[in-house]
Amino acid sequence: MNRAALPDQASTQAVAFDQLFWTMVGFSVLIVLLVGALIFVFSLRFRARTGVPRKSVAVLESRRVEIFWTAATAFFAVFFFWYTSTVTLDTVEAPPDAMEYHVEAKQWMWKTRHPSGVREINAMHVPTGRPVTVFLNSQDVIHSFFVPAFRIKKDVVPGRTSTVWFEATKPGTYPLFCTEYCGTNHAVMTGEVTVMTPADYAAWLETRAEGETLAATGARLFTEAGCSGCHAEASQVHAPDLSGLFGRDRPLANGDIVTADTAYIRDAILLPERDIAAGFEPIMPNFTGILEDGEVEALVAYIRTLGQEGLGQ
């Protein structure tokens, strides 16, 4: 395989992924050559010869060889488990100062919302040297967010918020694909991620009309949908206080303890009867069919900001 055939390395994850990939390829080639050489040597050494009875061939037994081969196999199995796990786990959780982008997948386009509220279709502009967390939602079917130059790929499932993060390192324009068959025009569901220097990115933002951020939309919906009637500080209804909720452990009425992450908050809006908070009655209305996916996403984004403020106190 030619290294030149691989996509550019345009993120920190790409470097780590390629190191892992070539390490495993090199090790696999080494094993193939070793086994091939042993087969060749044994075929010559122990081949059938004219006039030599088969039973006269000595049987080779060595406990040391068996122990060495078993120990070496176990060592490399544990080593590669540790190596791949380390590389994979480093890509799971984004740094706390990561920029937050929201991407909505829809047949057959990608709709991007920047932290400042700027929106794009089938495009995403990001600066170099800044971690970026992408919150992914789907309006219809399963899609898959794939940027080969960043070595990131994440399925986007309806009714669930997926996250993926990266840190771009190399300015340029890189293709974005959907790699999950999503319908007739799946092949044209493509886009571009444009990586810019921080100065160029700031200049680009100045040329774009800033819109309402997703958290700001959620703050407005928090009142319009009636959430503030129960969860506001001055509310007369006995409902959980959402300030500082995000990221903390939440005791449930059944004795379980869950982390108030994005999935939990989304389920609390759409499936409120499933996980009842300890000390509260199951009076939360079900908003399934009342709120659209984008509105639920906005509410979750708003509650997440409340959590960040609460955790910072």
ZAKE-424311 format. One record per residue (C-alpha): x, y, z. Coordinates in Angstrom, 3 decimals. Example, Ala and Ser with C-alpha at 12.3 -4.5 7.8 and 13.67 -1.06 7.14 Angstrom:
2
<rec><px>12.300</px><py>-4.500</py><pz>7.800</pz></rec>
<rec><px>13.670</px><py>-1.060</py><pz>7.140</pz></rec>
END
This chain:
313
<rec><px>0.000</px><py>0.000</py><pz>0.000</pz></rec>
<rec><px>1.318</px><py>3.426</py><pz>-0.954</pz></rec>
<rec><px>1.267</px><py>6.093</py><pz>1.757</pz></rec>
<rec><px>0.591</px><py>8.689</py><pz>-0.949</pz></rec>
<rec><px>-2.761</px><py>7.004</py><pz>-1.594</pz></rec>
<rec><px>-3.981</px><py>7.870</py><pz>1.906</pz></rec>
<rec><px>-5.838</px><py>11.132</py><pz>2.609</pz></rec>
<rec><px>-3.977</px><py>14.079</py><pz>4.112</pz></rec>
<rec><px>-3.216</px><py>14.081</py><pz>7.815</pz></rec>
<rec><px>-5.135</px><py>17.176</py><pz>8.868</pz></rec>
<rec><px>-5.874</px><py>16.542</py><pz>12.545</pz></rec>
<rec><px>-4.165</px><py>15.330</py><pz>15.688</pz></rec>
<rec><px>-6.287</px><py>12.165</py><pz>15.581</pz></rec>
<rec><px>-5.096</px><py>11.428</py><pz>12.044</pz></rec>
<rec><px>-1.463</px><py>11.237</py><pz>13.158</pz></rec>
<rec><px>-2.217</px><py>8.828</py><pz>16.013</pz></rec>
<rec><px>-4.537</px><py>6.722</py><pz>13.833</pz></rec>
<rec><px>-1.974</px><py>6.384</py><pz>11.035</pz></rec>
<rec><px>0.777</px><py>5.430</py><pz>13.484</pz></rec>
<rec><px>-1.452</px><py>2.675</py><pz>14.836</pz></rec>
<rec><px>-2.429</px><py>1.575</py><pz>11.323</pz></rec>
<rec><px>1.142</px><py>1.305</py><pz>10.001</pz></rec>
<rec><px>2.344</px><py>-0.373</py><pz>13.203</pz></rec>
<rec><px>-0.267</px><py>-3.109</py><pz>12.811</pz></rec>
<rec><px>0.413</px><py>-3.430</py><pz>9.068</pz></rec>
<rec><px>4.147</px><py>-3.784</py><pz>9.727</pz></rec>
<rec><px>3.574</px><py>-6.363</py><pz>12.462</pz></rec>
<rec><px>1.204</px><py>-8.334</py><pz>10.216</pz></rec>
<rec><px>3.751</px><py>-8.358</py><pz>7.379</pz></rec>
<rec><px>6.441</px><py>-9.521</py><pz>9.812</pz></rec>
<rec><px>4.275</px><py>-12.433</py><pz>10.987</pz></rec>
<rec><px>3.444</px><py>-13.416</py><pz>7.390</pz></rec>
<rec><px>7.148</px><py>-13.411</py><pz>6.461</pz></rec>
<rec><px>8.042</px><py>-15.413</py><pz>9.579</pz></rec>
<rec><px>5.392</px><py>-18.057</py><pz>8.946</pz></rec>
<rec><px>6.291</px><py>-18.204</py><pz>5.252</pz></rec>
<rec><px>9.983</px><py>-18.642</py><pz>6.061</pz></rec>
<rec><px>9.244</px><py>-21.412</py><pz>8.560</pz></rec>
<rec><px>7.043</px><py>-23.227</py><pz>6.037</pz></rec>
<rec><px>9.804</px><py>-22.972</py><pz>3.421</pz></rec>
<rec><px>12.531</px><py>-24.210</py><pz>5.799</pz></rec>
<rec><px>10.423</px><py>-27.047</py><pz>7.198</pz></rec>
<rec><px>9.381</px><py>-28.098</py><pz>3.686</pz></rec>
<rec><px>13.052</px><py>-28.543</py><pz>2.766</pz></rec>
<rec><px>14.218</px><py>-29.963</py><pz>6.060</pz></rec>
<rec><px>11.495</px><py>-32.544</py><pz>6.502</pz></rec>
<rec><px>10.592</px><py>-33.384</py><pz>2.935</pz></rec>
<rec><px>10.089</px><py>-37.036</py><pz>1.938</pz></rec>
<rec><px>13.261</px><py>-38.645</py><pz>0.606</pz></rec>
<rec><px>13.780</px><py>-41.752</py><pz>-1.507</pz></rec>
<rec><px>14.881</px><py>-44.749</py><pz>0.531</pz></rec>
<rec><px>14.260</px><py>-43.092</py><pz>3.899</pz></rec>
<rec><px>11.377</px><py>-44.606</py><pz>5.885</pz></rec>
<rec><px>8.887</px><py>-42.019</py><pz>7.131</pz></rec>
<rec><px>8.999</px><py>-43.408</py><pz>10.660</pz></rec>
<rec><px>12.723</px><py>-42.675</py><pz>10.872</pz></rec>
<rec><px>12.125</px><py>-38.905</py><pz>10.868</pz></rec>
<rec><px>12.748</px><py>-37.549</py><pz>14.346</pz></rec>
<rec><px>9.887</px><py>-35.924</py><pz>16.187</pz></rec>
<rec><px>10.920</px><py>-32.501</py><pz>17.503</pz></rec>
<rec><px>9.562</px><py>-31.584</py><pz>20.903</pz></rec>
<rec><px>10.676</px><py>-28.589</py><pz>22.933</pz></rec>
<rec><px>8.853</px><py>-27.283</py><pz>25.958</pz></rec>
<rec><px>10.955</px><py>-24.110</py><pz>25.850</pz></rec>
<rec><px>9.845</px><py>-23.312</py><pz>22.288</pz></rec>
<rec><px>6.198</px><py>-23.877</py><pz>23.205</pz></rec>
<rec><px>6.451</px><py>-21.653</py><pz>26.297</pz></rec>
<rec><px>8.274</px><py>-18.921</py><pz>24.356</pz></rec>
<rec><px>5.781</px><py>-18.979</py><pz>21.468</pz></rec>
<rec><px>2.771</px><py>-18.903</py><pz>23.823</pz></rec>
<rec><px>4.262</px><py>-16.111</py><pz>25.961</pz></rec>
<rec><px>5.198</px><py>-14.028</py><pz>22.899</pz></rec>
<rec><px>1.688</px><py>-14.392</py><pz>21.470</pz></rec>
<rec><px>0.110</px><py>-13.355</py><pz>24.785</pz></rec>
<rec><px>2.478</px><py>-10.389</py><pz>25.100</pz></rec>
<rec><px>1.692</px><py>-8.996</py><pz>21.660</pz></rec>
<rec><px>-2.047</px><py>-9.560</py><pz>22.161</pz></rec>
<rec><px>-1.974</px><py>-7.538</py><pz>25.405</pz></rec>
<rec><px>0.287</px><py>-4.886</py><pz>23.851</pz></rec>
<rec><px>-1.981</px><py>-4.263</py><pz>20.866</pz></rec>
<rec><px>-5.060</px><py>-4.265</py><pz>23.089</pz></rec>
<rec><px>-3.424</px><py>-1.550</py><pz>25.219</pz></rec>
<rec><px>-2.178</px><py>0.397</py><pz>22.188</pz></rec>
<rec><px>-5.489</px><py>0.427</py><pz>20.292</pz></rec>
<rec><px>-7.460</px><py>1.159</py><pz>23.469</pz></rec>
<rec><px>-5.241</px><py>4.141</py><pz>24.269</pz></rec>
<rec><px>-5.609</px><py>5.633</py><pz>20.791</pz></rec>
<rec><px>-9.373</px><py>5.014</py><pz>20.779</pz></rec>
<rec><px>-10.064</px><py>6.358</py><pz>24.276</pz></rec>
<rec><px>-8.123</px><py>9.548</py><pz>23.538</pz></rec>
<rec><px>-10.700</px><py>10.344</py><pz>20.841</pz></rec>
<rec><px>-13.765</px><py>9.780</py><pz>23.046</pz></rec>
<rec><px>-13.819</px><py>12.819</py><pz>25.314</pz></rec>
<rec><px>-13.115</px><py>16.283</py><pz>23.969</pz></rec>
<rec><px>-11.095</px><py>18.863</py><pz>25.922</pz></rec>
<rec><px>-13.268</px><py>21.136</py><pz>28.101</pz></rec>
<rec><px>-12.402</px><py>24.235</py><pz>26.056</pz></rec>
<rec><px>-13.539</px><py>22.732</py><pz>22.736</pz></rec>
<rec><px>-15.648</px><py>24.844</py><pz>20.365</pz></rec>
<rec><px>-19.165</px><py>23.454</py><pz>19.952</pz></rec>
<rec><px>-20.640</px><py>22.946</py><pz>16.493</pz></rec>
<rec><px>-24.074</px><py>21.481</py><pz>15.840</pz></rec>
<rec><px>-24.630</px><py>19.494</py><pz>12.660</pz></rec>
<rec><px>-28.024</px><py>18.259</py><pz>11.548</pz></rec>
<rec><px>-28.174</px><py>15.515</py><pz>8.933</pz></rec>
<rec><px>-31.117</px><py>15.477</py><pz>6.550</pz></rec>
<rec><px>-31.775</px><py>13.724</py><pz>3.263</pz></rec>
<rec><px>-29.516</px><py>14.720</py><pz>1.612</pz></rec>
<rec><px>-27.514</px><py>17.520</py><pz>3.203</pz></rec>
<rec><px>-25.497</px><py>18.592</py><pz>6.233</pz></rec>
<rec><px>-26.728</px><py>21.689</py><pz>8.092</pz></rec>
<rec><px>-24.062</px><py>23.270</py><pz>10.297</pz></rec>
<rec><px>-24.482</px><py>25.813</py><pz>13.063</pz></rec>
<rec><px>-21.358</px><py>27.586</py><pz>14.393</pz></rec>
<rec><px>-20.869</px><py>28.619</py><pz>18.035</pz></rec>
<rec><px>-21.666</px><py>32.215</py><pz>16.999</pz></rec>
<rec><px>-24.908</px><py>31.160</py><pz>15.308</pz></rec>
<rec><px>-23.564</px><py>31.301</py><pz>11.731</pz></rec>
<rec><px>-25.175</px><py>28.600</py><pz>9.592</pz></rec>
<rec><px>-23.900</px><py>26.684</py><pz>6.574</pz></rec>
<rec><px>-25.172</px><py>23.909</py><pz>4.342</pz></rec>
<rec><px>-22.812</px><py>21.135</py><pz>3.267</pz></rec>
<rec><px>-19.902</px><py>23.159</py><pz>4.618</pz></rec>
<rec><px>-18.049</px><py>23.761</py><pz>7.866</pz></rec>
<rec><px>-15.337</px><py>26.308</py><pz>8.593</pz></rec>
<rec><px>-13.036</px><py>25.646</py><pz>11.554</pz></rec>
<rec><px>-9.784</px><py>27.170</py><pz>12.853</pz></rec>
<rec><px>-6.531</px><py>25.308</py><pz>13.317</pz></rec>
<rec><px>-5.231</px><py>24.541</py><pz>16.781</pz></rec>
<rec><px>-8.662</px><py>24.577</py><pz>18.465</pz></rec>
<rec><px>-10.479</px><py>21.414</py><pz>19.558</pz></rec>
<rec><px>-13.926</px><py>21.185</py><pz>17.992</pz></rec>
<rec><px>-16.804</px><py>19.111</py><pz>19.362</pz></rec>
<rec><px>-19.509</px><py>18.289</py><pz>16.826</pz></rec>
<rec><px>-22.988</px><py>17.430</py><pz>18.129</pz></rec>
<rec><px>-24.755</px><py>15.340</py><pz>15.489</pz></rec>
<rec><px>-28.496</px><py>14.817</py><pz>15.017</pz></rec>
<rec><px>-30.601</px><py>13.345</py><pz>12.237</pz></rec>
<rec><px>-33.992</px><py>14.535</py><pz>11.036</pz></rec>
<rec><px>-34.929</px><py>11.340</py><pz>9.231</pz></rec>
<rec><px>-32.763</px><py>8.221</py><pz>8.794</pz></rec>
<rec><px>-29.357</px><py>6.950</py><pz>9.879</pz></rec>
<rec><px>-26.460</px><py>8.911</py><pz>8.394</pz></rec>
<rec><px>-22.719</px><py>8.769</py><pz>9.072</pz></rec>
<rec><px>-20.400</px><py>11.771</py><pz>9.458</pz></rec>
<rec><px>-17.020</px><py>10.949</py><pz>7.874</pz></rec>
<rec><px>-14.026</px><py>13.242</py><pz>7.242</pz></rec>
<rec><px>-11.172</px><py>11.055</py><pz>5.910</pz></rec>
<rec><px>-8.479</px><py>13.717</py><pz>6.431</pz></rec>
<rec><px>-9.368</px><py>13.858</py><pz>10.138</pz></rec>
<rec><px>-9.788</px><py>10.058</py><pz>10.480</pz></rec>
<rec><px>-13.149</px><py>10.550</py><pz>12.202</pz></rec>
<rec><px>-16.398</px><py>8.725</py><pz>11.494</pz></rec>
<rec><px>-19.593</px><py>8.798</py><pz>13.553</pz></rec>
<rec><px>-23.048</px><py>7.357</py><pz>12.911</pz></rec>
<rec><px>-25.923</px><py>9.831</py><pz>13.225</pz></rec>
<rec><px>-29.010</px><py>8.040</py><pz>14.518</pz></rec>
<rec><px>-32.508</px><py>9.615</py><pz>14.657</pz></rec>
<rec><px>-33.645</px><py>10.382</py><pz>18.185</pz></rec>
<rec><px>-30.123</px><py>10.368</py><pz>19.595</pz></rec>
<rec><px>-27.393</px><py>13.001</py><pz>19.826</pz></rec>
<rec><px>-23.972</px><py>11.706</py><pz>18.804</pz></rec>
<rec><px>-20.728</px><py>13.551</py><pz>19.430</pz></rec>
<rec><px>-17.315</px><py>13.487</py><pz>17.796</pz></rec>
<rec><px>-14.364</px><py>15.810</py><pz>18.203</pz></rec>
<rec><px>-11.203</px><py>16.718</py><pz>16.359</pz></rec>
<rec><px>-8.436</px><py>19.299</py><pz>16.324</pz></rec>
<rec><px>-7.505</px><py>20.452</py><pz>12.824</pz></rec>
<rec><px>-3.817</px><py>21.062</py><pz>12.211</pz></rec>
<rec><px>-3.445</px><py>21.790</py><pz>8.508</pz></rec>
<rec><px>-5.247</px><py>24.587</py><pz>6.600</pz></rec>
<rec><px>-7.081</px><py>23.419</py><pz>3.518</pz></rec>
<rec><px>-10.407</px><py>22.113</py><pz>2.236</pz></rec>
<rec><px>-11.281</px><py>18.506</py><pz>2.970</pz></rec>
<rec><px>-14.225</px><py>16.385</py><pz>1.769</pz></rec>
<rec><px>-17.070</px><py>15.372</py><pz>4.078</pz></rec>
<rec><px>-19.056</px><py>12.230</py><pz>3.267</pz></rec>
<rec><px>-22.070</px><py>10.309</py><pz>4.485</pz></rec>
<rec><px>-20.955</px><py>6.682</py><pz>4.710</pz></rec>
<rec><px>-24.285</px><py>5.131</py><pz>5.704</pz></rec>
<rec><px>-26.704</px><py>4.425</py><pz>2.846</pz></rec>
<rec><px>-29.529</px><py>6.880</py><pz>3.491</pz></rec>
<rec><px>-31.683</px><py>6.816</py><pz>0.383</pz></rec>
<rec><px>-31.786</px><py>7.538</py><pz>-3.330</pz></rec>
<rec><px>-29.382</px><py>10.494</py><pz>-3.324</pz></rec>
<rec><px>-26.995</px><py>9.107</py><pz>-0.729</pz></rec>
<rec><px>-24.051</px><py>9.501</py><pz>-3.113</pz></rec>
<rec><px>-24.541</px><py>13.271</py><pz>-3.378</pz></rec>
<rec><px>-24.709</px><py>13.841</py><pz>0.387</pz></rec>
<rec><px>-21.259</px><py>15.379</py><pz>0.536</pz></rec>
<rec><px>-19.730</px><py>18.560</py><pz>1.852</pz></rec>
<rec><px>-16.481</px><py>20.308</py><pz>2.665</pz></rec>
<rec><px>-14.659</px><py>21.151</py><pz>5.863</pz></rec>
<rec><px>-12.519</px><py>24.239</py><pz>5.411</pz></rec>
<rec><px>-9.669</px><py>24.566</py><pz>7.887</pz></rec>
<rec><px>-8.309</px><py>28.107</py><pz>8.329</pz></rec>
<rec><px>-5.726</px><py>29.820</py><pz>10.476</pz></rec>
<rec><px>-7.262</px><py>31.520</py><pz>13.537</pz></rec>
<rec><px>-6.776</px><py>34.965</py><pz>11.958</pz></rec>
<rec><px>-8.380</px><py>33.918</py><pz>8.662</pz></rec>
<rec><px>-11.224</px><py>32.237</py><pz>10.532</pz></rec>
<rec><px>-11.914</px><py>35.385</py><pz>12.545</pz></rec>
<rec><px>-11.893</px><py>37.438</py><pz>9.341</pz></rec>
<rec><px>-14.272</px><py>34.962</py><pz>7.696</pz></rec>
<rec><px>-16.682</px><py>35.188</py><pz>10.628</pz></rec>
<rec><px>-16.793</px><py>38.964</py><pz>10.302</pz></rec>
<rec><px>-18.117</px><py>38.580</py><pz>6.756</pz></rec>
<rec><px>-20.967</px><py>36.352</py><pz>7.910</pz></rec>
<rec><px>-24.168</px><py>37.543</py><pz>9.517</pz></rec>
<rec><px>-24.330</px><py>36.059</py><pz>12.989</pz></rec>
<rec><px>-27.571</px><py>34.326</py><pz>13.858</pz></rec>
<rec><px>-29.166</px><py>33.133</py><pz>17.038</pz></rec>
<rec><px>-27.025</px><py>30.541</py><pz>18.775</pz></rec>
<rec><px>-28.566</px><py>27.168</py><pz>19.498</pz></rec>
<rec><px>-28.423</px><py>27.840</py><pz>23.246</pz></rec>
<rec><px>-30.191</px><py>31.175</py><pz>22.719</pz></rec>
<rec><px>-32.901</px><py>29.418</py><pz>20.715</pz></rec>
<rec><px>-33.228</px><py>26.921</py><pz>23.554</pz></rec>
<rec><px>-33.538</px><py>29.715</py><pz>26.123</pz></rec>
<rec><px>-36.419</px><py>31.177</py><pz>24.121</pz></rec>
<rec><px>-38.092</px><py>27.770</py><pz>23.754</pz></rec>
<rec><px>-37.607</px><py>27.145</py><pz>27.472</pz></rec>
<rec><px>-40.182</px><py>29.856</py><pz>28.084</pz></rec>
<rec><px>-42.373</px><py>29.352</py><pz>25.019</pz></rec>
<rec><px>-42.783</px><py>25.587</py><pz>25.613</pz></rec>
<rec><px>-43.701</px><py>26.163</py><pz>29.250</pz></rec>
<rec><px>-40.558</px><py>24.629</py><pz>30.758</pz></rec>
<rec><px>-39.927</px><py>27.697</py><pz>32.892</pz></rec>
<rec><px>-43.326</px><py>27.279</py><pz>34.518</pz></rec>
<rec><px>-42.007</px><py>24.281</py><pz>36.450</pz></rec>
<rec><px>-38.214</px><py>24.538</py><pz>36.346</pz></rec>
<rec><px>-37.686</px><py>28.271</py><pz>36.890</pz></rec>
<rec><px>-36.304</px><py>29.329</py><pz>40.252</pz></rec>
<rec><px>-39.515</px><py>31.180</py><pz>41.205</pz></rec>
<rec><px>-41.809</px><py>28.344</py><pz>40.098</pz></rec>
<rec><px>-44.436</px><py>27.069</py><pz>42.521</pz></rec>
<rec><px>-44.246</px><py>23.551</py><pz>41.053</pz></rec>
<rec><px>-41.964</px><py>21.027</py><pz>42.738</pz></rec>
<rec><px>-39.654</px><py>20.223</py><pz>39.801</pz></rec>
<rec><px>-35.884</px><py>19.638</py><pz>39.584</pz></rec>
<rec><px>-33.613</px><py>22.689</py><pz>39.454</pz></rec>
<rec><px>-31.717</px><py>22.562</py><pz>36.171</pz></rec>
<rec><px>-28.913</px><py>24.922</py><pz>37.189</pz></rec>
<rec><px>-25.721</px><py>22.899</py><pz>37.429</pz></rec>
<rec><px>-27.481</px><py>19.735</py><pz>36.296</pz></rec>
<rec><px>-25.421</px><py>18.846</py><pz>33.239</pz></rec>
<rec><px>-22.569</px><py>16.440</py><pz>33.852</pz></rec>
<rec><px>-23.555</px><py>15.598</py><pz>37.423</pz></rec>
<rec><px>-24.847</px><py>12.363</py><pz>38.903</pz></rec>
<rec><px>-28.637</px><py>12.280</py><pz>39.289</pz></rec>
<rec><px>-30.252</px><py>9.863</py><pz>41.800</pz></rec>
<rec><px>-33.440</px><py>8.250</py><pz>40.472</pz></rec>
<rec><px>-36.586</px><py>7.193</py><pz>42.283</pz></rec>
<rec><px>-35.766</px><py>3.514</py><pz>41.681</pz></rec>
<rec><px>-32.418</px><py>3.840</py><pz>43.455</pz></rec>
<rec><px>-30.243</px><py>4.023</py><pz>40.346</pz></rec>
<rec><px>-27.786</px><py>6.846</py><pz>39.711</pz></rec>
<rec><px>-27.287</px><py>8.205</py><pz>36.200</pz></rec>
<rec><px>-25.112</px><py>10.929</py><pz>34.735</pz></rec>
<rec><px>-27.062</px><py>13.915</py><pz>33.419</pz></rec>
<rec><px>-25.460</px><py>13.908</py><pz>29.983</pz></rec>
<rec><px>-26.924</px><py>14.921</py><pz>26.637</pz></rec>
<rec><px>-28.761</px><py>11.619</py><pz>26.171</pz></rec>
<rec><px>-30.308</px><py>11.787</py><pz>29.655</pz></rec>
<rec><px>-31.610</px><py>15.339</py><pz>29.154</pz></rec>
<rec><px>-33.036</px><py>14.465</py><pz>25.751</pz></rec>
<rec><px>-34.790</px><py>11.409</py><pz>27.183</pz></rec>
<rec><px>-36.114</px><py>13.482</py><pz>30.089</pz></rec>
<rec><px>-37.899</px><py>15.681</py><pz>27.534</pz></rec>
<rec><px>-39.209</px><py>12.930</py><pz>25.261</pz></rec>
<rec><px>-39.496</px><py>9.992</py><pz>27.727</pz></rec>
<rec><px>-40.049</px><py>11.669</py><pz>31.116</pz></rec>
<rec><px>-41.767</px><py>8.657</py><pz>32.650</pz></rec>
<rec><px>-38.721</px><py>6.392</py><pz>32.246</pz></rec>
<rec><px>-36.196</px><py>7.949</py><pz>34.657</pz></rec>
<rec><px>-37.954</px><py>9.767</py><pz>37.506</pz></rec>
<rec><px>-35.646</px><py>11.951</py><pz>39.606</pz></rec>
<rec><px>-35.542</px><py>10.984</py><pz>43.273</pz></rec>
<rec><px>-37.774</px><py>13.142</py><pz>45.440</pz></rec>
<rec><px>-40.066</px><py>14.270</py><pz>42.623</pz></rec>
<rec><px>-43.429</px><py>13.161</py><pz>41.317</pz></rec>
<rec><px>-43.819</px><py>11.942</py><pz>37.691</pz></rec>
<rec><px>-45.659</px><py>15.079</py><pz>36.526</pz></rec>
<rec><px>-43.358</px><py>15.988</py><pz>33.621</pz></rec>
<rec><px>-45.418</px><py>16.070</py><pz>30.367</pz></rec>
<rec><px>-44.262</px><py>14.093</py><pz>27.346</pz></rec>
<rec><px>-43.130</px><py>16.384</py><pz>24.512</pz></rec>
<rec><px>-42.870</px><py>13.657</py><pz>21.880</pz></rec>
<rec><px>-44.675</px><py>14.911</py><pz>18.772</pz></rec>
<rec><px>-44.940</px><py>18.400</py><pz>20.266</pz></rec>
<rec><px>-41.346</px><py>19.511</py><pz>19.863</pz></rec>
<rec><px>-39.359</px><py>18.912</py><pz>16.685</pz></rec>
<rec><px>-35.895</px><py>17.342</py><pz>16.809</pz></rec>
<rec><px>-34.243</px><py>20.709</py><pz>16.249</pz></rec>
<rec><px>-36.193</px><py>22.247</py><pz>19.121</pz></rec>
<rec><px>-35.245</px><py>19.414</py><pz>21.466</pz></rec>
<rec><px>-31.628</px><py>19.862</py><pz>20.422</pz></rec>
<rec><px>-31.870</px><py>23.593</py><pz>21.223</pz></rec>
<rec><px>-33.358</px><py>22.932</py><pz>24.659</pz></rec>
<rec><px>-30.614</px><py>20.427</py><pz>25.437</pz></rec>
<rec><px>-27.989</px><py>22.972</py><pz>24.355</pz></rec>
<rec><px>-29.517</px><py>25.591</py><pz>26.652</pz></rec>
<rec><px>-29.653</px><py>23.234</py><pz>29.638</pz></rec>
<rec><px>-26.045</px><py>22.266</py><pz>28.967</pz></rec>
<rec><px>-25.029</px><py>25.928</py><pz>29.351</pz></rec>
<rec><px>-26.872</px><py>26.065</py><pz>32.668</pz></rec>
<rec><px>-24.857</px><py>23.048</py><pz>33.720</pz></rec>
<rec><px>-21.581</px><py>24.700</py><pz>32.751</pz></rec>
<rec><px>-22.467</px><py>27.818</py><pz>34.711</pz></rec>
<rec><px>-23.473</px><py>25.754</py><pz>37.710</pz></rec>
<rec><px>-20.314</px><py>23.714</py><pz>37.643</pz></rec>
<rec><px>-18.230</px><py>26.822</py><pz>37.449</pz></rec>
<rec><px>-19.624</px><py>28.281</py><pz>40.678</pz></rec>
END
